[in-house]
């Protein structure tokens, strides 16, 4: 309303003002039959050229005008591409009834009153409240909501948005919803969510808090696999299964007759991608035995469902435990402590590090029958998969 009142006032003054003369009284400050391309800040109807420029000078953001002389329509403009407007060379177009003019070509003295040297923000224009005071009237929002994780390649920003304009910014991953230009010239609350990390190393790089609480990861970065929850031990991605507790093996005398199947908290397809994103993986395996042998009676199943007969390392030492690899077993000539088979509680334990074979999908054992009054038995413990 204030802008309309000012325009009517200036139009009335123009009836006796030399500045309201015909176009042929103007010099190089206007370019005839020319339309400069740019972005329209605001449009004023039923006006004339000088009033159009006076209105432009009320806006800090207005750098030039396009004025339709036949319709009396004023377009207050700001450049989208500085090279097409600010250089002073107008862009020719089929615009016989349009004149264009740069605001810098005019003296600010054509504005009368307190708005002569105003410093209103770019999202407002100056209006005279009385002969001594002025007011900056907000008309919209400048630019766009400045939030991180916007895909700028998919967003065509405007210089000025009108109040109540709503936009959905193209986030790199997903968003909290649309944002709108509010009456005070600011954007409503909006957030672009960053893409979930692909693993725990990525989570730390993205400043996630890791530790006792599971985090959500997207192992294939927006691919077909669902997001999953995992625990992080520092930068190590930890995937649990249903058999991390110590499990009794008893009453299974034949080789591989005891079978423990592991069900992981995520699919094997997820685990395959986790391994692809990792430099190394490991999984702890421990066998506590009382008269129960490992070699010749026990094995674990790989991700390919193949039997593996090594119980430490990466598999280069087949049918061996850690003490056999390091030549440190409780008795010489054996590859595993449990193969001493002397009805004394012993154990073999170490990490399996063959990333190609992991994770352990099942464990099979035997030699836990009742022999010579001895109840042969064992306990197996299998840790979670750990990858980094």
VOBA-1610 file (N, C-alpha, C; in pm, whole numbers, padded with zeros to 5 digits, always signed):
BEGIN
Unk+00083-00120+00000Unk+00000+00000+00000Unk+00087+00125+00000Unk+00196+00125+00082Unk+00284+00241+00090Unk+00350+00267-00044Unk+00390+00161-00115Unk+00453+00177-00246Unk+00355+00238-00344Unk+00227+00195-00342Unk+00126+00249-00432Unk+00101+00397-00404Unk+00097+00436-00277Unk+00075+00577-00240Unk+00189+00662-00292Unk+00312+00615-00278Unk+00427+00692-00323Unk+00422+00711-00474Unk+00387+00605-00547Unk+00382+00613-00693Unk+00275+00712-00737Unk+00157+00710-00672Unk+00052+00805-00707Unk+00096+00948-00680Unk+00170+00965-00570Unk+00218+01098-00535Unk+00316+01149-00640Unk+00412+01063-00679Unk+00511+01104-00777Unk+00446+01129-00912Unk+00346+01047-00949Unk+00276+01066-01075Unk+00207+01202-01080Unk+00150+01243-00966Unk+00086+01373-00960Unk+00187+01484-00977Unk+00304+01469-00915Unk+00410+01570-00928Unk+00456+01579-01072Unk+00460+01462-01143Unk+00510+01458-01279Unk+00424+01538-01376Unk+00301+01568-01337Unk+00217+01645-01427Unk+00277+01782-01456Unk+00359+01837-01365Unk+00421+01968-01384Unk+00573+01959-01381Unk+00628+01837-01383Unk+00773+01819-01367Unk+00836+01793-01501Unk+00949+01863-01530Unk+01017+01847-01659Unk+01069+01705-01677Unk+01097+01632-01569Unk+01149+01496-01579Unk+01047+01401-01639Unk+00923+01439-01648Unk+00818+01355-01703Unk+00796+01382-01851Unk+00894+01439-01918Unk+00882+01475-02059Unk+00881+01351-02146Unk+00860+01370-02278Unk+00859+01259-02370Unk+00997+01196-02381Unk+01001+01075-02442Unk+01127+01000-02448Unk+01236+01074-02522Unk+01196+01155-02622Unk+01301+01221-02701Unk+01374+01329-02625Unk+01326+01361-02503Unk+01398+01457-02420Unk+01508+01391-02338Unk+01511+01255-02337Unk+01613+01183-02261Unk+01734+01155-02349Unk+01847+01143-02284Unk+01971+01117-02355Unk+02019+00974-02338Unk+02149+00956-02317Unk+02207+00821-02312Unk+02168+00742-02188Unk+02095+00803-02095Unk+02056+00728-01976Unk+01953+00620-02007Unk+01888+00626-02122Unk+01794+00522-02159Unk+01835+00457-02290Unk+01800+00331-02306Unk+01825+00256-02429Unk+01690+00219-02488Unk+01661+00273-02603Unk+01530+00252-02664Unk+01522+00116-02732Unk+01399+00065-02739Unk+01372-00062-02806Unk+01469-00172-02760Unk+01490-00175-02633Unk+01587-00271-02576Unk+01531-00327-02446Unk+01549-00457-02433Unk+01511-00525-02308Unk+01636-00591-02251Unk+01675-00545-02133Unk+01790-00609-02068Unk+01742-00733-01993Unk+01807-00847-02015Unk+01767-00967-01942Unk+01811-00961-01797Unk+01738-01023-01710Unk+01772-01028-01569Unk+01656-01089-01491Unk+01653-01062-01363Unk+01548-01114-01276Unk+01459-01000-01230Unk+01328-01021-01239Unk+01233-00918-01199Unk+01217-00920-01047Unk+01246-00808-00984Unk+01226-00795-00839Unk+01080-00765-00808Unk+01027-00670-00883Unk+00889-00628-00859Unk+00838-00562-00987Unk+00706-00554-00999Unk+00642-00494-01116Unk+00547-00385-01069Unk+00549-00271-01140Unk+00459-00161-01107Unk+00377-00129-01232Unk+00246-00127-01220Unk+00157-00101-01332Unk+00117+00046-01336Unk+00070+00089-01454Unk+00012+00223-01473Unk+00103+00333-01420Unk+00224+00335-01467Unk+00319+00436-01423Unk+00390+00494-01545Unk+00491+00577-01523Unk+00569+00632-01633Unk+00717+00620-01601Unk+00802+00656-01696Unk+00943+00623-01691Unk+01014+00677-01568Unk+01001+00804-01539Unk+01074+00864-01426Unk+01029+00802-01295Unk+00897+00783-01283Unk+00846+00719-01161Unk+00901+00577-01148Unk+00914+00511-01262Unk+00971+00376-01262Unk+01113+00377-01205Unk+01193+00473-01252Unk+01331+00479-01201Unk+01334+00525-01056Unk+01247+00619-01020Unk+01242+00659-00880Unk+01212+00540-00789Unk+01119+00458-00834Unk+01086+00338-00755Unk+01205+00244-00749Unk+01276+00228-00860Unk+01395+00143-00862Unk+01498+00189-00758Unk+01516+00318-00747Unk+01617+00369-00654Unk+01575+00352-00508Unk+01450+00316-00486Unk+01409+00285-00350Unk+01455+00145-00307Unk+01503+00066-00403Unk+01548-00071-00377Unk+01700-00078-00396Unk+01773-00119-00294Unk+01916-00141-00314Unk+01943-00248-00418Unk+01852-00344-00428Unk+01873-00458-00517Unk+01845-00424-00663Unk+01772-00317-00689Unk+01737-00279-00825Unk+01855-00209-00891Unk+01905-00265-00999Unk+02019-00205-01070Unk+01981-00151-01207Unk+01866-00192-01259Unk+01820-00136-01386Unk+01670-00160-01400Unk+01610-00093-01499Unk+01467-00109-01523Unk+01444-00147-01669Unk+01334-00216-01693Unk+01276-00230-01825Unk+01137-00169-01816Unk+01110-00075-01909Unk+00983-00002-01900Unk+00909-00014-02033Unk+00786-00067-02028Unk+00701-00076-02146Unk+00627+00057-02163Unk+00664+00130-02266Unk+00609+00264-02285Unk+00463+00264-02327Unk+00417+00158-02390Unk+00279+00152-02434Unk+00184+00111-02323Unk+00228+00017-02240Unk+00143-00034-02133Unk+00164+00039-02001Unk+00274+00115-01991Unk+00303+00183-01865Unk+00341+00087-01754Unk+00404-00025-01792Unk+00444-00126-01694Unk+00593-00114-01666Unk+00626-00107-01538Unk+00766-00090-01494Unk+00815-00221-01433Unk+00928-00269-01482Unk+00991-00390-01429Unk+01120-00351-01357Unk+01120-00371-01227Unk+01239-00344-01147Unk+01328-00468-01155Unk+01453-00451-01196Unk+01536-00564-01235Unk+01665-00573-01154Unk+01712-00694-01142Unk+01847-00720-01090Unk+01910-00825-01181Unk+02040-00819-01202Unk+02099-00910-01301Unk+02110-01053-01250Unk+02092-01148-01341Unk+02127-01287-01314Unk+02270-01314-01356Unk+02310-01246-01461Unk+02445-01262-01513Unk+02503-01123-01528Unk+02598-01088-01441Unk+02651-00952-01441Unk+02703-00908-01576Unk+02755-01000-01654Unk+02817-00963-01781Unk+02714-00911-01880Unk+02586-00944-01863Unk+02485-00901-01960Unk+02423-00768-01923Unk+02449-00717-01803Unk+02380-00596-01763Unk+02472-00490-01705Unk+02557-00531-01614Unk+02635-00430-01542Unk+02740-00366-01630Unk+02776-00431-01740Unk+02876-00372-01829Unk+02824-00254-01906Unk+02694-00230-01904Unk+02638-00115-01971Unk+02597-00141-02114Unk+02618-00261-02165Unk+02578-00293-02301Unk+02446-00368-02298Unk+02340-00309-02344Unk+02211-00377-02338Unk+02205-00494-02434Unk+02125-00593-02401Unk+02105-00708-02487Unk+01987-00680-02578Unk+02008-00686-02709Unk+01902-00654-02804Unk+01794-00762-02800Unk+01669-00722-02824Unk+01558-00816-02828Unk+01447-00753-02911Unk+01348-00832-02944Unk+01233-00779-03016Unk+01144-00708-02916Unk+01180-00584-02884Unk+01112-00512-02776Unk+01094-00366-02818Unk+01015-00346-02923Unk+01001-00213-02982Unk+00946-00111-02884Unk+00859-00153-02793Unk+00795-00058-02701Unk+00859-00057-02564Unk+00978-00111-02550Unk+01046-00120-02421Unk+01171-00035-02422Unk+01189+00040-02316Unk+01316+00109-02294Unk+01380+00052-02169Unk+01512+00051-02167Unk+01585+00000-02053Unk+01682+00106-02005Unk+01707+00105-01876Unk+01797+00207-01822Unk+01863+00156-01695Unk+01992+00184-01685Unk+02066+00147-01566Unk+02044+00251-01456Unk+02025+00205-01334Unk+02004+00298-01222Unk+02123+00390-01202Unk+02242+00341-01235Unk+02362+00422-01216Unk+02369+00539-01312Unk+02281+00538-01416Unk+02281+00649-01512Unk+02201+00768-01462Unk+02133+00753-01353Unk+02044+00857-01303Unk+02099+00916-01172Unk+02067+01041-01151Unk+02100+01106-01024Unk+01999+01063-00919Unk+02047+01037-00800Unk+01956+00999-00692Unk+01870+01117-00648Unk+01900+01234-00699Unk+01821+01351-00659Unk+01677+01343-00707Unk+01648+01247-00798Unk+01508+01234-00840Unk+01422+01175-00728Unk+01487+01121-00622Unk+01413+01079-00503Unk+01410+01196-00406Unk+01295+01229-00357Unk+01282+01340-00264Unk+01255+01287-00123Unk+01304+01355-00022Unk+01273+01319+00114Unk+01375+01226+00177Unk+01339+01163+00288Unk+01432+01083+00368Unk+01492+00963+00293Unk+01428+00915+00186Unk+01478+00797+00116Unk+01591+00830+00019Unk+01630+00959+00013Unk+01732+00998-00084Unk+01859+00915-00072Unk+01907+00896+00050Unk+02030+00818+00072Unk+02003+00702+00170Unk+01903+00625+00138Unk+01863+00517+00229Unk+01964+00401+00221Unk+01961+00320+00325Unk+02047+00200+00331Unk+01963+00077+00365Unk+01847+00067+00306Unk+01758-00046+00334Unk+01822-00177+00288Unk+01796-00287+00358Unk+01848-00418+00316Unk+01795-00456+00178Unk+01862-00552+00116Unk+01826-00591-00020Unk+01688-00653-00032Unk+01634-00705+00080Unk+01501-00766+00072Unk+01389-00668+00107Unk+01417-00537+00094Unk+01317-00436+00130Unk+01330-00315+00037Unk+01237-00222+00050Unk+01246-00096-00022Unk+01215+00017+00076Unk+01255+00137+00040Unk+01243+00251+00130Unk+01114+00327+00102Unk+01042+00362+00208Unk+00924+00447+00195Unk+00937+00563+00294Unk+00885+00678+00254Unk+00884+00795+00343Unk+00765+00787+00436Unk+00790+00791+00565Unk+00679+00794+00660Unk+00628+00936+00678Unk+00720+01029+00679Unk+00687+01172+00677Unk+00807+01243+00618Unk+00812+01372+00629Unk+00918+01447+00562Unk+01055+01425+00624Unk+01062+01368+00743Unk+01191+01350+00811Unk+01229+01205+00836Unk+01136+01111+00828Unk+01166+00972+00864Unk+01130+00879+00749Unk+01201+00767+00745Unk+01177+00666+00643Unk+01163+00529+00708Unk+01116+00435+00631Unk+01098+00299+00680Unk+01137+00200+00571Unk+01199+00091+00610Unk+01235-00015+00516Unk+01126-00121+00520Unk+01053-00137+00412Unk+00942-00230+00405Unk+00988-00361+00341Unk+00979-00471+00417Unk+01023-00601+00367Unk+00929-00648+00257Unk+00988-00698+00147Unk+00905-00749+00037Unk+00932-00896+00007Unk+01035-00955+00068Unk+01063-01095+00039Unk+01194-01141+00102Unk+01246-01247+00046Unk+01372-01305+00093Unk+01473-01303-00021Unk+01594-01272+00014Unk+01702-01266-00085Unk+01777-01399-00085Unk+01804-01450-00205Unk+01882-01573-00216Unk+01802-01693-00172Unk+01868-01786-00107Unk+01800-01907-00060Unk+01847-01939+00080Unk+01778-02032+00143Unk+01813-02075+00279Unk+01953-02136+00277Unk+02042-02079+00356Unk+02181-02123+00357Unk+02197-02238+00455Unk+02185-02358+00405Unk+02203-02477+00487Unk+02304-02567+00418Unk+02377-02646+00495Unk+02473-02738+00432Unk+02404-02855+00363Unk+02480-02921+00279Unk+02439-03044+00209Unk+02333-03020+00102Unk+02333-02900+00040Unk+02246-02873-00074Unk+02319-02912-00202Unk+02246-02972-00294Unk+02302-03006-00425Unk+02285-02884-00515Unk+02385-02797-00516Unk+02375-02672-00591Unk+02362-02695-00741Unk+02406-02810-00790Unk+02396-02837-00933Unk+02251-02855-00977Unk+02161-02882-00883Unk+02020-02904-00916Unk+01931-02790-00867Unk+01991-02679-00826Unk+01912-02571-00769Unk+01939-02442-00844Unk+01835-02386-00904Unk+01845-02258-00973Unk+01797-02149-00877Unk+01891-02080-00817Unk+01857-01981-00715Unk+01801-01855-00778Unk+01707-01794-00710Unk+01656-01662-00747Unk+01715-01559-00651Unk+01728-01436-00702Unk+01779-01330-00615Unk+01673-01289-00513Unk+01550-01283-00556Unk+01443-01239-00467Unk+01325-01335-00472Unk+01278-01374-00355Unk+01158-01457-00342Unk+01053-01375-00268Unk+00928-01391-00311Unk+00820-01318-00247Unk+00784-01382-00112Unk+00725-01302-00025Unk+00678-01353+00103Unk+00575-01464+00078Unk+00589-01571+00153Unk+00506-01693+00144Unk+00546-01785+00029Unk+00644-01745-00053Unk+00696-01839-00152Unk+00754-01960-00079Unk+00721-02079-00124Unk+00772-02202-00063Unk+00856-02277-00165Unk+00969-02327-00121Unk+01057-02403-00209Unk+01105-02528-00136Unk+01138-02629-00214Unk+01201-02748-00161Unk+01342-02752-00217Unk+01437-02729-00132Unk+01576-02726-00178Unk+01623-02868-00209Unk+01699-02884-00319Unk+01747-03017-00354Unk+01866-03058-00267Unk+01838-03138-00169Unk+01943-03181-00078Unk+02026-03294-00141Unk+02146-03308-00094Unk+02230-03417-00142Unk+02173-03551-00100Unk+02101-03554+00013Unk+02042-03681+00056Unk+01891-03666+00074Unk+01845-03615+00186Unk+01703-03588+00203Unk+01687-03466+00291Unk+01562-03421+00309Unk+01539-03293+00375Unk+01432-03307+00483Unk+01417-03198+00559Unk+01315-03193+00663Unk+01183-03142+00607Unk+01177-03110+00478Unk+01055-03061+00416Unk+01079-02929+00346Unk+00973-02860+00300Unk+00989-02733+00230Unk+01024-02620+00327Unk+01078-02513+00270Unk+01103-02391+00346Unk+01029-02278+00277Unk+00990-02177+00351Unk+00914-02066+00292Unk+00969-01934+00342Unk+00943-01831+00260Unk+00986-01694+00294Unk+00884-01634+00391Unk+00928-01595+00507Unk+00838-01543+00610Unk+00824-01391+00599Unk+00729-01336+00673Unk+00696-01194+00664Unk+00811-01104+00705Unk+00902-01154+00787Unk+01015-01071+00829Unk+01134-01082+00734Unk+01115-01152+00622Unk+01223-01161+00523Unk+01324-01270+00549Unk+01292-01362+00637Unk+01382-01474+00665Unk+01316-01604+00620Unk+01398-01709+00610Unk+01346-01838+00568Unk+01303-01920+00689Unk+01193-01993+00674Unk+01150-02081+00782Unk+01253-02191+00801Unk+01247-02255+00916Unk+01348-02354+00952Unk+01351-02468+00850Unk+01469-02502+00809Unk+01487-02605+00706Unk+01620-02673+00729Unk+01624-02801+00699Unk+01748-02875+00720Unk+01766-02978+00610Unk+01884-02978+00551Unk+01923-03087+00461Unk+02000-03189+00544Unk+01951-03310+00545Unk+02022-03414+00618Unk+02139-03464+00535Unk+02252-03478+00598Unk+02364-03536+00525Unk+02342-03685+00505Unk+02402-03738+00401Unk+02388-03881+00373Unk+02446-03961+00489Unk+02375-04069+00529Unk+02431-04154+00635Unk+02569-04204+00596Unk+02654-04228+00692Unk+02787-04282+00660Unk+02777-04423+00603Unk+02879-04462+00530Unk+02883-04597+00474Unk+02940-04698+00573Unk+03017-04650+00669Unk+03072-04737+00773Unk+03117-04649+00888Unk+03182-04708+00987Unk+03219-04631+01106Unk+03333-04533+01079Unk+03422-04567+00989Unk+03527-04473+00952Unk+03466-04348+00890Unk+03370-04368+00801Unk+03300-04256+00739Unk+03221-04177+00842Unk+03165-04247+00941Unk+03088-04178+01046Unk+03176-04082+01125Unk+03294-04125+01159Unk+03386-04038+01233Unk+03429-03920+01147Unk+03451-03945+01019Unk+03488-03836+00928Unk+03375-03734+00916Unk+03250-03778+00936Unk+03134-03688+00929Unk+03092-03638+01067Unk+03179-03657+01165Unk+03159-03603+01301Unk+03041-03666+01374Unk+03009-03791+01343Unk+02909-03864+01422Unk+02970-03901+01558Unk+02883-03911+01656Unk+02924-03963+01786Unk+02907-04114+01784Unk+03015-04186+01803Unk+03008-04331+01798Unk+03046-04387+01934Unk+02997-04508+01960Unk+03026-04571+02089Unk+02922-04675+02123Unk+02857-04657+02239Unk+02766-04759+02289Unk+02632-04761+02217Unk+02598-04653+02148Unk+02468-04644+02081Unk+02486-04677+01933Unk+02401-04764+01879Unk+02412-04797+01736Unk+02392-04674+01648Unk+02455-04673+01532Unk+02433-04567+01434Unk+02377-04631+01307Unk+02310-04549+01227Unk+02256-04594+01099Unk+02357-04567+00990Unk+02384-04668+00909Unk+02476-04652+00797Unk+02407-04698+00669Unk+02456-04648+00559Unk+02405-04684+00427Unk+02524-04739+00348Unk+02543-04869+00355Unk+02668-04930+00309Unk+02693-04907+00161Unk+02586-04901+00079Unk+02605-04882-00065Unk+02570-04741-00110Unk+02567-04646-00016Unk+02554-04505-00051Unk+02437-04471-00138Unk+02316-04509-00096Unk+02198-04478-00174Unk+02162-04585-00275Unk+02230-04697-00272Unk+02200-04808-00361Unk+02078-04885-00317Unk+02059-05005-00369Unk+01936-05081-00341Unk+01926-05138-00201Unk+02038-05149-00130Unk+02034-05209+00003Unk+01975-05112+00106Unk+01898-05165+00199Unk+01840-05082+00305Unk+01948-05031+00398Unk+01917-04919+00465Unk+02006-04870+00570Unk+02000-04967+00688Unk+02109-04977+00762Unk+02117-05072+00873Unk+02177-05002+00995Unk+02161-05067+01111Unk+02222-05018+01233Unk+02340-05108+01271Unk+02450-05044+01309Unk+02568-05116+01355Unk+02626-05042+01475Unk+02712-05111+01545Unk+02789-05047+01652Unk+02929-05017+01601Unk+02988-04913+01656Unk+03123-04874+01617Unk+03217-04886+01736Unk+03331-04945+01712Unk+03441-04944+01809Unk+03549-04855+01750Unk+03536-04725+01778Unk+03622-04631+01708Unk+03584-04630+01561Unk+03683-04654+01475Unk+03659-04656+01331Unk+03626-04796+01280Unk+03611-04890+01371Unk+03582-05029+01334Unk+03431-05050+01331Unk+03381-05103+01220Unk+03240-05138+01207Unk+03219-05278+01265Unk+03127-05290+01361Unk+03106-05415+01433Unk+02968-05470+01399Unk+02964-05594+01350Unk+02838-05659+01314Unk+02821-05782+01402Unk+02713-05785+01477Unk+02690-05894+01573Unk+02604-06004+01512Unk+02600-06116+01584Unk+02518-06230+01545Unk+02451-06287+01669Unk+02381-06397+01653Unk+02299-06451+01762Unk+02373-06548+01853Unk+02504-06568+01833Unk+02575-06672+01909Unk+02707-06621+01966Unk+02707-06497+02012Unk+02830-06444+02070Unk+02856-06499+02210Unk+02752-06551+02276Unk+02771-06610+02409Unk+02839-06747+02396Unk+02903-06789+02504Unk+02968-06921+02506Unk+02862-07030+02491Unk+02884-07120+02396Unk+02787-07225+02363Unk+02845-07362+02396Unk+02769-07443+02470Unk+02813-07577+02509Unk+02806-07672+02390Unk+02913-07753+02376Unk+02916-07860+02277Unk+02930-07991+02356Unk+02827-08075+02355Unk+02828-08197+02437Unk+02735-08300+02374Unk+02783-08426+02371Unk+02700-08533+02320Unk+02707-08551+02170Unk+02808-08496+02105Unk+02825-08509+01961Unk+02962-08570+01934Unk+02968-08700+01917Unk+03097-08768+01907Unk+03152-08770+01764Unk+03065-08781+01665Unk+03112-08790+01527Unk+03166-08655+01479Unk+03266-08655+01391Unk+03321-08530+01338Unk+03211-08444+01275Unk+03213-08318+01307Unk+03126-08216+01248Unk+02977-08240+01275Unk+02945-08324+01370Unk+02804-08356+01396Unk+02733-08245+01474Unk+02807-08169+01554Unk+02749-08052+01621Unk+02748-07937+01521Unk+02638-07866+01512Unk+02628-07756+01415Unk+02566-07634+01484Unk+02637-07526+01476Unk+02590-07398+01529Unk+02581-07299+01412Unk+02461-07257+01379Unk+02441-07164+01266Unk+02429-07021+01320Unk+02502-06932+01259Unk+02505-06792+01302Unk+02411-06709+01216Unk+02328-06631+01282Unk+02240-06536+01215Unk+02285-06395+01251Unk+02328-06320+01151Unk+02380-06185+01175Unk+02267-06084+01179Unk+02293-05972+01241Unk+02191-05867+01255Unk+02166-05795+01122Unk+02252-05818+01024Unk+02232-05761+00890Unk+02248-05875+00790Unk+02207-05851+00668Unk+02214-05955+00566Unk+02358-05977+00520Unk+02381-06093+00461Unk+02514-06119+00406Unk+02545-06026+00289Unk+02442-05980+00219Unk+02466-05882+00113Unk+02523-05753+00171Unk+02470-05710+00285Unk+02525-05592+00351Unk+02671-05617+00392Unk+02695-05736+00445Unk+02830-05767+00492Unk+02928-05769+00375Unk+02885-05818+00261Unk+02973-05818+00144Unk+03016-05677+00108Unk+02923-05582+00114Unk+02957-05443+00081Unk+03045-05383+00189Unk+03016-05413+00316Unk+03102-05366+00425Unk+03245-05413+00402Unk+03261-05538+00361Unk+03396-05590+00334Unk+03460-05518+00216Unk+03381-05488+00114Unk+03435-05415-00001Unk+03486-05277+00039Unk+03419-05216+00137Unk+03458-05082+00183Unk+03571-05085+00284Unk+03618-05204+00322Unk+03715-05218+00430Unk+03849-05269+00379Unk+03953-05234+00452Unk+04087-05285+00422Unk+04111-05420+00489Unk+04049-05442+00604Unk+04068-05568+00674Unk+03947-05599+00760Unk+03926-05728+00784Unk+03820-05775+00873Unk+03877-05887+00961Unk+03815-05906+01076Unk+03859-06012+01167Unk+03741-06060+01249Unk+03755-06182+01298Unk+03650-06240+01384Unk+03716-06336+01482Unk+03685-06318+01610Unk+03747-06397+01716Unk+03678-06533+01729Unk+03760-06637+01747Unk+03708-06773+01765Unk+03784-06838+01881Unk+03708-06892+01977Unk+03770-06958+02093Unk+03700-07092+02115Unk+03783-07196+02145Unk+03731-07331+02173Unk+03791-07378+02304Unk+03706-07387+02406Unk+03749-07442+02536Unk+03713-07591+02536Unk+03811-07675+02561Unk+03789-07819+02540Unk+03827-07902+02662Unk+03753-08010+02680Unk+03785-08112+02780Unk+03775-08246+02708Unk+03890-08293+02656Unk+03895-08419+02582Unk+03830-08409+02445Unk+03818-08289+02388Unk+03753-08270+02258Unk+03853-08209+02161Unk+03880-08280+02053Unk+03980-08234+01957Unk+03918-08139+01853Unk+04004-08050+01803Unk+03964-07961+01695Unk+04000-08021+01558Unk+04130-08039+01535Unk+04175-08090+01405Unk+04117-08230+01383Unk+04051-08247+01270Unk+03989-08375+01235Unk+03846-08388+01281Unk+03797-08295+01367Unk+03662-08306+01421Unk+03581-08176+01408Unk+03650-08065+01387Unk+03579-07936+01387Unk+03617-07856+01262Unk+03528-07766+01228Unk+03549-07675+01117Unk+03451-07558+01131Unk+03475-07451+01057Unk+03378-07342+01049Unk+03344-07316+00903Unk+03226-07263+00882Unk+03179-07238+00747Unk+03204-07092+00708Unk+03252-07073+00585Unk+03279-06939+00535Unk+03151-06874+00483Unk+03162-06750+00434Unk+03048-06682+00373Unk+03002-06756+00250Unk+03091-06837+00192Unk+03057-06917+00073Unk+03006-07056+00111Unk+02985-07078+00242Unk+02935-07205+00295Unk+03034-07320+00275Unk+03161-07286+00263Unk+03266-07388+00253Unk+03326-07413+00391Unk+03368-07537+00416Unk+03434-07566+00543Unk+03576-07512+00544Unk+03613-07453+00658Unk+03751-07407+00679Unk+03804-07479+00802Unk+03929-07525+00793Unk+03985-07610+00899Unk+04097-07542+00976Unk+04112-07413+00957Unk+04210-07338+01035Unk+04135-07253+01136Unk+04199-07229+01250Unk+04131-07163+01361Unk+04205-07039+01407Unk+04290-06986+01319Unk+04364-06862+01347Unk+04418-06810+01214Unk+04435-06677+01208Unk+04504-06618+01094Unk+04420-06616+00967Unk+04491-06612+00855Unk+04425-06593+00725Unk+04413-06720+00643Unk+04448-06832+00701Unk+04428-06958+00631Unk+04551-07012+00560Unk+04661-06942+00568Unk+04783-06993+00504Unk+04834-07118+00575Unk+04804-07131+00705Unk+04840-07252+00780Unk+04713-07334+00800Unk+04686-07423+00705Unk+04564-07502+00712Unk+04573-07603+00826Unk+04456-07631+00887Unk+04447-07725+00998Unk+04546-07691+01109Unk+04529-07569+01158Unk+04619-07524+01264Unk+04548-07421+01350Unk+04595-07411+01475Unk+04550-07308+01568Unk+04663-07207+01586Unk+04637-07106+01668Unk+04737-07002+01688Unk+04865-07058+01748Unk+04853-07151+01841Unk+04973-07205+01904Unk+05053-07290+01805Unk+04983-07351+01707Unk+05054-07427+01606Unk+05129-07337+01510Unk+05070-07222+01478Unk+05138-07126+01390Unk+05260-07068+01461Unk+05244-07040+01589Unk+05355-06981+01664Unk+05442-07082+01735Unk+05417-07212+01713Unk+05495-07319+01778Unk+05498-07299+01929Unk+05379-07279+01987Unk+05371-07251+02131Unk+05265-07336+02200Unk+05226-07447+02140Unk+05124-07532+02200Unk+05176-07595+02329Unk+05084-07641+02413Unk+05121-07698+02543Unk+05199-07829+02529Unk+05198-07886+02411Unk+05270-08010+02386Unk+05326-08005+02244Unk+05446-08050+02227Unk+05508-08049+02095Unk+05441-08153+02005Unk+05446-08123+01877Unk+05395-08217+01779Unk+05247-08204+01750Unk+05179-08106+01813Unk+05037-08086+01784Unk+05019-07945+01729Unk+04910-07924+01655Unk+04881-07794+01595Unk+04780-07714+01675Unk+04713-07782+01769Unk+04615-07715+01854Unk+04625-07773+01995Unk+04605-07691+02095Unk+04608-07740+02234Unk+04500-07846+02257Unk+04383-07825+02194Unk+04274-07920+02216Unk+04304-08057+02158Unk+04396-08066+02066Unk+04430-08197+02010Unk+04524-08276+02098Unk+04565-08220+02211Unk+04638-08300+02311Unk+04544-08407+02366Unk+04414-08371+02379Unk+04309-08471+02408Unk+04340-08552+02535Unk+04372-08483+02643Unk+04413-08553+02765Unk+04315-08531+02880Unk+04192-08491+02849Unk+04090-08472+02953Unk+04134-08372+03059Unk+04201-08268+03012Unk+04235-08150+03093Unk+04176-08030+03020Unk+04117-07939+03095Unk+04060-07821+03029Unk+04171-07739+02963Unk+04157-07724+02831Unk+04252-07644+02754Unk+04172-07552+02661Unk+04243-07466+02589Unk+04170-07379+02495Unk+04261-07340+02378Unk+04197-07308+02269Unk+04262-07250+02151Unk+04178-07128+02111Unk+04246-07018+02087Unk+04172-06897+02051Unk+04260-06804+01968Unk+04196-06730+01879Unk+04264-06628+01801Unk+04163-06565+01705Unk+04210-06468+01629Unk+04128-06402+01529Unk+04146-06470+01393Unk+04035-06492+01326Unk+04037-06529+01185Unk+04044-06399+01106Unk+04139-06389+01013Unk+04162-06262+00944Unk+04146-06271+00792Unk+04097-06381+00743Unk+04080-06397+00598Unk+03954-06323+00555Unk+03971-06200+00502Unk+03856-06115+00470Unk+03769-06177+00362Unk+03829-06257+00273Unk+03752-06320+00167Unk+03657-06426+00223Unk+03701-06499+00325Unk+03621-06609+00380Unk+03520-06562+00484Unk+03551-06456+00556Unk+03462-06410+00663Unk+03332-06354+00606Unk+03227-06355+00688Unk+03222-06393+00829Unk+03201-06543+00847Unk+03221-06588+00972Unk+03188-06726+01008Unk+03036-06739+01005Unk+02987-06832+00926Unk+02841-06850+00916Unk+02793-06971+00995Unk+02883-07062+01030Unk+02845-07179+01110Unk+02970-07239+01171Unk+02952-07311+01280Unk+03063-07383+01343Unk+03017-07527+01364Unk+03106-07621+01329Unk+03076-07765+01341Unk+03184-07830+01426Unk+03146-07925+01511Unk+03242-07991+01601Unk+03197-08134+01631Unk+03284-08207+01698Unk+03256-08344+01739Unk+03345-08382+01855Unk+03365-08512+01874Unk+03451-08562+01981Unk+03408-08510+02117Unk+03276-08508+02138Unk+03225-08467+02270Unk+03129-08574+02323Unk+03170-08700+02308Unk+03088-08809+02361Unk+03129-08845+02503Unk+03080-08959+02550Unk+03114-09008+02684Unk+03206-09128+02664Unk+03335-09111+02701Unk+03437-09213+02675Unk+03512-09243+02804Unk+03519-09374+02838Unk+03599-09417+02955Unk+03565-09335+03078Unk+03438-09326+03105Unk+03390-09254+03223Unk+03415-09103+03218Unk+03465-09054+03106Unk+03488-08910+03091Unk+03379-08850+03001Unk+03324-08743+03047Unk+03225-08670+02967Unk+03300-08563+02885Unk+03340-08603+02766Unk+03410-08507+02680Unk+03314-08396+02638Unk+03361-08275+02647Unk+03274-08162+02615Unk+03360-08039+02582Unk+03293-07937+02534Unk+03365-07815+02496Unk+03268-07697+02497Unk+03325-07581+02486Unk+03248-07458+02468Unk+03309-07382+02351Unk+03223-07328+02265Unk+03270-07247+02154Unk+03221-07104+02172Unk+03309-07009+02145Unk+03276-06867+02154Unk+03318-06800+02022Unk+03227-06731+01958Unk+03254-06665+01831Unk+03218-06517+01844Unk+03313-06431+01823Unk+03290-06288+01838Unk+03220-06227+01716Unk+03186-06102+01725Unk+03123-06032+01612Unk+03226-06010+01500Unk+03175-05982+01382Unk+03262-05944+01270Unk+03306-05799+01291Unk+03435-05775+01270Unk+03491-05641+01288Unk+03566-05603+01160Unk+03525-05492+01100Unk+03588-05450+00973Unk+03625-05302+00979Unk+03734-05271+00912Unk+03781-05132+00906Unk+03851-05109+00773
//
